[in-house]
Structure formats: structure tokens, C-alpha cells
Amino acid sequence: MNEPNMNESANAPEPTVTEKIEQFVAAVDRALADSGIGADERQNVGADLRVQIDEMLAARASSTAKPPTLDDVEAVLAELDPPESYSQGAEPKEKEEREQHERHHRCGRGGRMRWFWRRRRVAEAIRRALHTSGPFGNPVFAGMTPRARKAISLAKAEAQSLRHDYIGTEHLLMGLILEQEGVAGIALRILGVNIDRARGELVKLVQPGKGEPRFRLPLTPRLHQAIQEARMAAGKLGHNYIGTEHLLLGLLDIPAVGAEIIKNLGLTSKTVRQEIARLVKADPVKPGVALPTVIRAATAQDVPRVRWLAEQWARDGETLGLQAISEDLLEQFVGGCFFVAERNGQVVGFACARGKTNHGAVSAVVGNGQRYLEIEDVYVLPANRSDGIGAQLIDAVTGWAKQQGVRYLLAHSSTRDVDRVLNFYRDSGFKSWSVQMYRDLGATG
């Protein structure tokens, strides 16, 4: 059951090599402008990028003795994609990791390190330009979240590994499974799906190709249709973005290879929809009915859901510099001070804390050498914050600390709403001993 090959837009003419490069440079320029970079610096970045791309294309042309093609441009742009650590302002610290980057990420005259990776805002702009619209200007990818775009990129890589000359619904399903931190990946993992089983079902339906892998792969009509269904699903849910959950819902509605693989994995459309609904929001509550909240110790089965809550917290933007806690770290908390709040069968909040020994960092309140418990995260979905769930989670953490013979409980916050958080902790018996403040001089002119 193979999906037919078709260009992404049969009516739109393909750009020339030069036009493709200019589309990319323009996309980077827009991303830099959004980051507050001035026109002069953006012009310099654009000029340097053009030189860099020309050098890399010339190197490829010298090895093939053929003029550059659009495939060559896509290959070069893929090589320009900075490692995520660089766009986050960090560089490899271990010698082996640093040497590996040096070996694999050199280009231009003298094999110099790509200069723009050392500048965080430029690296971020290049990543955004490469991942936001990919391929640039194609409206089919508009409005997708970074995880949804990453799933599309993983789908393309899956198609290339199978030597297929198209990206179909089956490849998107693999991409959604591989993007493990998206809602779709979490839902499928909870339902018992893993990539090995899914790939096994895929090759039963579609045989690997025999040609060389291609950089430029068109989307099949059914995948286009699935993405359109995803947009409709997002609209019905009142969402103004296309996430991995919407893409998975879109696959369910299209009679194609992706949906058949889901069926062969023993899942029904209803089961998948229910799991996505459970992850995205709590079940509807009838007006005037107060459902009891259960505070319990978290288990390994709660980790995917808690990770999703942490992602929501980071997406809210209410805490400065917050990065969602990883599943690996959450798993380390299981069996310790790690609690979840469950309402109507749905986990709507969590709290975790770690035991530490004071070696001088908090001597103002904790004796040197004494043990204390530091709260790492406390989060409750906004719709449930007026029900006292946060206080119940803090009570659970406090009870655990007392059972362990720990006298002091410490908490810190980088919230934008300082007064609300201070009042929350004070209501739970906390006292302040230090305050940190900042002033953004750029905002005052």
C-alpha cells in the first residue's frame, strides 16, 4: 500500500539555486530582526552567509564536476544547522565532545569553525529559518510548533533512510514516535508503541527503495490532506498552533499507510483520541461539581504526563529562563520526594524536591553540614490553581521531609509574578531571607 509521489505544490515553479539561497538569507534576516538585531549587523550576517554557502557549494561542485543543484543547496543548508546546544548559548565542554564538533562541523577556507554558532542570537536565527518553514515559504508548515516541525524533519530522515522518494503518512507517524517529548510521542508511548514495532509494520506495507537517498523529498497528497486535517483538529480544540497531537489526529482521519500502521499496532482511532484528550486537558467538569483531588506519590507511569506538564509550564513563559525538567531527571525523583495531584483520573499538577547538605551556600538559614530539602518544581495547570492544589502538594512535600527527619525546606523562584508566588509560599509557612532583582536597561532606553 504505497502512497503516490507528488510535488508539494504542482502549480508553483521551483526556485533557482540563487533564489533558494536568497529565500534562506531573507528568512534569517527576519528572524534576526525579530530578535532585535539592527539592520547593519543583519546585512553583515547575510553577506557572510552568502559567502559561506557559495564556498560550500563550490566544494561540492568541484567533487562532482557539475554545477550546483537545488539538492546541493538543501544539503548545504542542512549542514549549516547549528547543534541545539549552540543556539542555547552553550558549547561542548568535554574535550571529546568538543573535538567531535570540530571534526564534523568545519567548512569554508581553512576548515574554520562556523563563526555564527559562537553567537547565540545568530545561531537561534539560523535554526528558526531552517526549521520554521522548511522548505522556506511553503505555507503547509505555517503555524507548526517546534516539536511538530521536528517531527516533520524526523519523518524526512526516516524516508531517506528507507530510500523512499517521498514523505508519506507512514514517515510522519515514525517522526511523531521519534519526537518523544511531543504530546503525540508521549501518547503513543503510553499506549505501548515503540519505534521498532512501528518500523516493523511499516516495512510490511512499504518496501525500502533501491536508489540513492535524496535531500529534496515531496509530500504525498495524503500527507498534505493529513496536515489539513490537523489544522481542522486544532481549530476544533480552540488552539492557534499545530502541535504533534494535531498531526497525529490528522493521520487518524486519512485512509493511508500511517493509519493502517496504527491499526496493525492494535490501536483504534478512539483509543488514540482519548489518550490525546487526556494529555491535553482534564476531562470536562460539570458546573458546580467539586471533584476531589488526590495527592499521591508519583510513579514511573506518571513521568510522561509530568514531563508534558513541565513543557506546558515552560511554554507559558511565566518563569524567567525556565527549561522543562527532563524525563531522565524525573525518573530519578521516583521513589523520593515526588508527588502528583490527580483529579478525575487526570494528573493536573506535580511537585518534586531533592535532599541536600549545606556546605555554606545557605548558611544564613541552615547550619553548616545540616541536611535540607530544596523544592525543584511545583506546578499546577492554570485552570486548577484556585482549588488549593498547590498548597496540598506543598503539604505532601512537607510531610515527606518530616518523615525523613529533615528540618528545613527551601524554595526559590524566577517567576514574573513575584507577589503571587511569595504569597503562595508565605501561606504555606515559608519566610524570605534573600531577594534578587534585575533591571532591563534596554527596556528603559
N, C-alpha and C positions, 0 to 999 in steps of 0.2 A: 504494500500500500504506500507507494511513493508519491510525494507531493510534487506537482509540476514546477518547473523552473520558470521564473518570470522576473523581469527587471522591476525595481522598486517603483518606478514611475515610467510607464511606457511612453508617455507623451512628452516628458521633459528631456531635452537634449543633454547629453553628457558634457560636463565641463572639459575644457582643455587642461593640460598639465599646469600651465601658468594660472588659469582661473582657479583651479583646485588649491594651489598654493596660496593665492590671494584670499580665497574664502577662509582658509585656515588662519592666516595672519589677521584678517579682519575680525574673526571670532576671538582671537587672543586679545586684540585691541579693545573689543567691547568688554571682555572680562577684566582687563586691566583698568578700564575706565570705571567699571562698577566697583573696583577696589580702591578708587580714589587716586590712581596714578595719573600724573599730569601728562599733557599732550606731548611735550618734548621727550620725556622718558619713554612714552609709548611708541613714539616714532623711532627712537633708537632701538628699542626691543624688536620692533617689526623689521627694521633693516638688518639687524644681526640675525634674526630668524631666517630671513630670506637667504642670506649668505650661507648659513648653516645648512639649510635644506639643499641649496644648489651644490654645495660641496659633497653632501651625501649622495645626491642623485648622480653627480659626476663620477663618484667612486663606483656606484652600481653600473653605470653605463660603460665604464672602462673594462669591467669584468665581463660584460655581456656583448660588447661591441654593437649595441643597439641604442637608439635614442630612448630617453625615459618615457615610460607609460604611466597611466593612472594607477596601475597596480604598483609600480615603483614608488609613486607618491604616497600611496596608502601604507606601503611597507616602511618608508622613511618616517612618516608621521607616527606610526606605531612605535618606532624606536625612540622618538622624541618624548614619549610619555614618561614623565618622571616617576620614580618609585614613590609610593604614597608617603613614605617617611620624610622625603624631602619637602613635599608640599605642606607638611605639618610642622615644618621648621626644625626637624631633627635630622641628623646624619648618622650613618652607621658608626658605632663606637668601637666595636671589637675589630681587631686588626684583620682577622679572616674575612669578616663581613665587608670591611672597607676595601680590601683587596679584590673581593669578588665584584663589588660595584665598579671598581676601576677597570677590571678586565672586561666586563660586559657592557659598560656604558661610556665608551670613548668614541669620538668622531671628529671630523674636521682635520685641518692641517696639524700634524704632530700628535694626533690622537688625544687632544686635550679633553679634559673632563667637561661635560656640558655645563657651561657657566651658569645658565639660568636655574639649574637645580639648586644652586647655592643661595638663590634669592627666593625666599618663601613665597612672596606675593606673585612673582613671575611664574614660579612652578605651579602655584594654585591656578593661575590664569590659563596656563597651557593644559593642565588637566581638565579644567572646565571646558575649554574649547574642544578638546578631543572627546570628552565624554558626554557633553550636554546634548549635542545634536547628532552626532556620528551616524551616518555621514552628514557633514555640515549642511545646514539649510533644509534638511529633509523634515517636513512638518510631522511625519509619522511619530517622531520621538519627542515632540514638544510636550512639556508638562510632566515628563517622567522624573521620578526621584532618582538620586544617585544609585540606589540599590537596584532599581528597575533597569537603569542604563547598564549597570554592571552585569545584570542577568543577560541582557542582550549581547554584551561583549563576550560573556562566557558561552552563550549559545553559538556565536560565530566561531569561537575557538573549538567548540565541540564539532561543528560542521566541518571545519578544516581538518581536525584530527581524523574524521571519518572520510576525508577526501570527497565530500559532497560539494556540488557546485551551487548550492542554495542554502538559505536558512529557513527551516520549516518549523512547524509547531512542535515537532519532536525535539528539535535542538533547543527551542525556548524552554521546554519542560526541563531538559538537562541543566540549562542555565539557572532556572529557578531553584532547582535542587542544590546546585553548587553554591549559589549565593545563600549561604546558610544563615545569615543574620537578618534576611528579609522575612516578612510575615509569611510569604509563601513557603520559603525553605523551612521555617520553624513548623508550620502547619503540616507539611509533608513528613518532616522528621517525626513529629508526634504521632502521625498516622502509620509509622513504620516503614516509610520509604527511604531507601538509601541509593546512592548513585550507581553502585554496582548492579543492583537488581534492575534499576530503570534502564541502564545501558544494555543489560541482557535482553530486556523486552524490545528495546529499540532495534537491535541488530536482527531480531527475529522477523521484524516487519520491513526493515530497510537495510539492504546490504551496503557495506562500505564501498566507496568508489575506487577507481584504479588510477585516476590521473594525479597530477601534482596538486598539492594544496594551493588554493587561490586566496589572495588577500581581499579581493572585492567580490563579495557574495550578495546576490539579490535576495530579497524576502519573497516567499511564495505568496500567492493570492490569499491562501487560507491563513497564513500568519498575519497578513495585513488585516484580514477580517477579524482575527482574534484580538488584535490590538484595538480595533474599533469597538469590539465588544467590551474590552477592558475600559475604554473611555466611558461607555454607557454604564457599566457597572459602577465606576467611580461616581458618576453623576447621580445615580440612584441612591448612593450612600451619602451624598452631600459632600463628597471630597473634591477638592480643587487640584488634585495631583493624581498621577498614575503611578501606583506602587506595585510591588511584586504581587501583592494579594489580588490586585485588579487584573494583572496579566494572567494569573492562574485562573481566576474566574472566567476570563475571556477564552482561555483554552477549553474550558468545560463546555462552552456553548457551540463549539465548532466541530463538526464531524470530520476529524482528521487524525493523523497519526498520534499527535500528542494526547488527545482524548482517549484513543484506543489503548495507549500505553497505561494511562491512569486506570482504565477499566481492567486491563490484564494484571495490574498490581493488586487487584482485589478491592479497589476503592470505587465508590459510587459518587456521582455528582453531588448528591445530597450530603454525604458524609464530609466531603471536602468543603462544601459551602458552610456547613455547620461549624467546622473547625476554624475556618477563617473568621466567621462571625464571632466565635467565642474569643478569638485572639484580638480582634479589632476593637470590640466593645463588649461591655457586660450585657447580659440578657435584659430585655425591657422589663422595667419595674412598674407595676400598676400604681397610679397616683394614690397617695395617702397610705400606702402599704410599706411599712418599715421592715426590711428584711434583716435578719440577724447577721452580724459579721463574725466570722470565725478567725481567730488569730492562732496560727499553728506553726510548728517548726517546718521549715522548708525541706523538701526532698529533692533528689536528683531530677525527678519528673517535673518539678516546678521551674527548673533552670531556664528552659527555652522561653517560657512565658515571662519570667522575671527579666530576662535579657531584653525581651520586647518592650516591657515597661520602661527599662532603662533607656532604650532607644527613643521612646516617646518623650521621656524627660529631657534628653539631650536635644531633641527636635524642638521642644517648647521654647528653648532659648531663655529660660527663666534663671538659669545659673551660669555665671560667667566662667568660660573655659571648661565647661563640663564635657567629659568624654564618657560615653556609656561604658559601664563595667562589663568586662568580657565574660563569656560563658566559662572559660577556664578558671577565672578568679572566683566566679560564683560557685563553681563546683568545690572550690577549696573551703568555702564557708559552710557547705552542707555538713551537718553533724555538729556545728558550733553555734555561734550566736547569729542565727539566720532565720527570720520569721517572715511569713506571708499573711496577708489579710485576704480572706476568701468570702465572697458574698454571692449567693445564688449560684454556687458552683464555679464562680469566676474569681481568679486572683486579681485583685484591684490595687494592691499595694504591697510593699516589702520593706524590710529593714535588716541591715547586717552590720556587725561590729567585730572588731579584732582586738584581742588582748595584747597589751604592750607593757614594757618595763621602762620606767623613766630613768634616763641617763643624763638628765639635765635640761632637756628640751622644754619640759612643763613643770619645772621646779617651783614655780610661783604657786601652784595649787596641789602638786603631788610630790611627796617626799622622794628624794633620790633613791633609786633602787626599788621603789614600790611599783606594784602592778596596777594598771588601769585599763579600762575598756574604752576604745575610741570608736565612735559610730562612723562607719564608712558611708553608708547611704540610707536615707529614709525617703520613700516616695509613695504617694497615693495619687491615683488618677484624679484630675481636677473635678470631675463630676461627683466624686465621693468624699471630697475634703471637708464638707460641712457636717459630716456624720461622726466625727471623733475617732476616725480610724487611725490617723497618725498618732494620736495620744495612746491608743491601745497598743500600737506597735512599740512605742517607746516604753510603755509599761512592761511589755514582754521582754524587751532588752534589759530593762532594769531588774526584773525578776531573775533573769538568767545570770546577770552579774552578781547578784546577792547570793545565788546558789553556789557560784564559783568562789565566793569569799572576796570578791573584788569590791573595793570601797569607792573608787572614783570612776565616774562616767564622763567622758569628754566628747564634745561635738564641735564641729566647725562648719561654716557655710560661706559660699561665694554667691549667694543669691542676689538678684537685682532688687527684690522686695525685702529689704533688711528688716523693716519694722515688723512685718508679718511673721517672719521666721523667728526673730527674737522673742516676740510674744508667745509663739508656739512653744519654744523651749522653756521660757520662763514659767508658763502654765504647767509644765511638767517638772518644775523644781530646779531648773538649771539657773546658774548665775554667770554673769560675764566677768572675765578677768583681763581681756585684751580686745582691742578693736583695731582693725586695719581699714584704711580708707585710701581712695585714689581720686585723682582729678585728671580729666582728659583735657589737656591744654588745646588740642586740635579742635575740640568742640566749642571753645570759647573765642577762637580766632586769635 
